[in-house]
Amino acid sequence: MKTSKVLSYAFFFLVIVFSTTIFAADATSVQQNPRKTSTAVTPATLNTIGKFPSLIKINSADIAMISTIINAAIDDNMEKSKTAGKDISSASADMVKLLSNIEQDISNYRNKMNECKNKNYTTQDQKDAHCTDDMTLAQCSQNLFKMCITKEHSAILRDTNNMIGLINNRLKKSTGDLEKSVRYINKGYDW
């Protein structure tokens, strides 16, 4: 066989091999590149740059962990919100009772003040109020007045301190917990 014929066959063979390789590579890239077809996007192609296909179907496995974590955190914070809401409701009921008590304490205090202003005090009352000979009449009168209203004044102090404790210990904590939980739920959808 002549050398030219052998070279012709070799050239023809190389053209066929080269063409087959190019077409095979192109066929493989078409099957794997969803941007050239309307097949589903896969994790391997999510980070490629180019034009997106006209139809994308989210692979639930790609977002399963994120959605599980977000849903668990939202559910946990919803339970915290419910607990805080119940605590606030209970504290509010206690606050209403305390407000009623304080209102009654103030009414009793005002009545007692009028009674104490109009009362005549005995020598024993003066001793009980720690009035001494070196005091003025005004100073002794103030001591007598304080002694007279002590019980009613103490009731106001007790109930207002209970209200302050309720606000500081229960309402502030519960409203703070509720706010944190609701803010988390609000932000949980913004990842």
C-alpha positions in Angstrom: 0.0 0.0 0.0 1.2 3.4 -0.8 2.1 5.8 1.9 -0.4 8.3 0.7 -3.2 5.8 1.0 -2.2 4.9 4.5 -2.0 8.6 5.5 -5.4 9.1 3.9 -6.9 6.2 6.0 -5.1 7.5 9.1 -6.4 11.0 8.5 -9.9 9.7 7.9 -9.7 7.6 11.1 -8.5 10.6 13.1 -11.3 12.7 11.8 -13.8 10.1 12.9 -12.2 9.7 16.4 -12.0 13.5 16.8 -15.6 14.0 15.7 -16.9 11.3 18.0 -15.0 12.8 21.0 -16.4 16.2 20.3 -20.0 15.0 19.9 -19.7 12.8 23.0 -18.4 15.6 25.1 -21.1 17.9 23.9 -23.8 15.3 24.5 -22.5 14.8 28.1 -22.4 18.5 28.7 -26.0 18.9 27.5 -27.2 16.2 29.8 -25.4 17.7 32.8 -26.0 21.4 32.1 -29.6 22.2 33.1 -29.2 25.7 31.7 -29.2 24.3 28.1 -32.3 22.2 28.8 -35.4 22.5 31.1 -34.4 19.7 33.3 -34.2 20.1 37.1 -31.3 21.9 38.8 -29.0 19.7 40.7 -26.6 20.5 43.6 -23.7 20.2 41.2 -25.0 22.9 38.9 -26.3 25.3 41.5 -22.9 27.1 41.7 -22.3 27.4 38.0 -22.6 30.8 36.4 -24.8 31.3 33.4 -28.4 31.6 32.4 -30.9 29.7 34.5 -33.3 27.3 32.9 -36.9 28.4 32.5 -38.1 25.9 35.1 -36.4 25.2 38.4 -37.5 22.5 40.8 -36.0 22.8 44.3 -34.4 19.6 45.5 -35.9 19.2 49.0 -32.6 17.5 50.1 -30.8 20.8 49.4 -32.9 22.7 51.9 -33.9 19.9 54.3 -31.4 20.7 57.0 -32.1 24.4 56.9 -35.9 24.0 57.0 -35.6 21.5 59.8 -33.5 23.8 61.9 -35.6 26.8 61.2 -38.9 25.0 61.9 -37.5 23.5 65.2 -36.3 26.9 66.4 -39.6 28.6 65.4 -41.6 25.8 67.2 -39.4 26.2 70.3 -39.9 30.0 70.3 -43.6 29.6 69.7 -43.8 27.5 72.9 -41.7 30.1 74.8 -44.1 32.7 73.5 -47.2 30.8 74.7 -45.6 30.2 78.1 -44.6 33.9 78.4 -48.2 34.9 77.3 -49.7 32.7 80.0 -47.3 34.2 82.6 -48.3 37.7 81.5 -52.0 36.8 81.7 -51.6 35.4 85.2 -49.5 38.3 86.3 -52.1 40.7 84.8 -54.8 39.0 86.8 -52.7 39.4 90.0 -52.0 43.0 89.0 -55.8 43.8 88.7 -56.3 42.3 92.2 -53.4 44.4 93.6 -54.7 47.5 92.0 -58.0 47.0 93.6 -56.2 46.4 97.0 -54.1 49.6 96.5 -57.3 51.6 95.7 -58.9 50.3 98.8 -55.7 51.0 100.8 -55.7 54.6 99.6 -59.3 55.0 100.5 -58.7 53.6 104.0 -55.6 55.8 104.3 -57.5 59.0 103.4 -60.3 58.1 105.8 -57.8 57.4 108.6 -56.0 60.7 107.9 -59.2 62.6 108.4 -59.9 60.7 111.6 -56.4 61.3 112.9 -56.5 65.0 112.1 -59.7 65.4 114.2 -58.7 63.1 117.1 -57.8 64.2 120.6 -54.6 62.4 121.8 -54.1 61.4 125.5 -50.9 61.6 127.5 -50.5 57.8 126.8 -50.9 58.4 123.1 -48.2 61.1 123.3 -45.8 58.6 125.1 -46.6 55.9 122.5 -45.7 58.5 119.8 -42.4 59.2 121.5 -43.2 62.8 122.3 -40.7 64.4 124.7 -40.6 67.6 126.7 -37.9 69.0 124.4 -40.1 68.8 121.3 -42.3 71.5 119.9 -46.1 70.9 119.7 -45.7 70.7 115.9 -43.1 67.9 116.2 -45.2 66.0 118.7 -48.3 66.4 116.4 -46.4 65.0 113.5 -45.3 62.0 115.6 -48.9 61.4 116.8 -50.2 61.7 113.2 -47.6 59.2 111.9 -48.5 56.8 114.7 -52.2 57.1 113.9 -51.9 56.3 110.2 -49.1 53.7 110.5 -51.4 50.6 109.8 -53.0 52.2 106.7 -49.7 53.5 105.5 -48.1 50.1 105.9 -50.9 48.5 103.9 -50.2 50.9 101.0 -46.5 50.2 101.2 -47.0 46.4 101.3 -49.4 46.4 98.3 -47.4 48.9 96.2 -44.2 46.9 96.9 -46.0 43.7 95.8 -47.0 45.5 92.6 -43.4 46.7 92.0 -42.2 43.1 92.6 -44.8 41.7 90.3 -43.8 44.2 87.5 -40.1 43.6 88.0 -40.1 39.9 88.6 -42.9 38.6 86.5 -44.1 41.1 84.0 -40.7 42.4 82.8 -39.3 38.9 82.6 -42.3 37.5 80.8 -42.7 40.4 78.4 -38.9 40.2 77.8 -39.2 36.5 77.1 -42.2 37.1 74.8 -40.4 39.8 72.9 -37.3 37.7 72.4 -39.3 34.7 71.2 -41.5 36.8 68.8 -38.5 38.6 67.5 -36.8 35.3 66.8 -39.9 34.0 65.0 -40.0 37.2 63.0 -36.3 36.9 62.1 -36.5 33.1 61.6 -38.1 33.6 58.2 -35.4 36.0 57.2 -32.4 33.8 56.7 
